[in-house]
Amino acid sequence: MDNLNTIEEKLKEVTGIIFNNWYALKIVLEHGQGGPRGVQNCKIQNFLSSITSMVTSSKDNNLNDISDFIYDFMDDEFDTVLEDDSHLQVAKEICDLYKLLLTGNSLDVNNRIGNLPNKNSILTCNFNTVLNQNQVKDSSSDDDDDCGDGCSGNNNDISMEQDDVDPGWTVVKHNRRK
């Protein structure tokens, strides 16, 4: 039983690292969706706890159930509809790492985490909230970077469209490389 708690703790930590490498979630947090930072932290902690208990309590680890939960959570808690199927990739990665943890293969887990750009849990990150352009009174900046200092990493696979979208919404789409 003690070993199971250790696996759950490791899974929660690994899931936090996966979340910190998930562009859709990072964009949501950087844009302040889901409330102020304190509320976002509570939602992320709840998200991590729910995923961890769902994965560890399920005997068959149904990937579709887990990915559906991730999709629904992002929609319900962060008002974000994922059109890029990234929730499927996140769910698969979490399930794969959980299977490795169950078999005691921590070396492979560490190698897979080591290959990720960000190796810290999303709970340890401090995202700068990007102000909506309507909220910015002084737009005298010469920078063409609409994300300001809040964006980090290389977002080559993500495009954000503001045109033809209801106010307060951001569409995240996956760009296919040709």
Protein Blocks (a to p, Z undefined) as FASTA:
>chain_A
ZZmmmmmmmmmmmmmmmmmmmmklmmmmmnopaiafklmmmmmmmmmmmmmmmmmmpmnl
paklmmmmmmmmmmmmnopacfklmmmmmmmmmmmmmmmmmnopamlmmmmmmmpmblcd
fklpccdddddfklpmblcbfbfblnlmmbgcjdkkbccdfehpaehiacddddddZZ
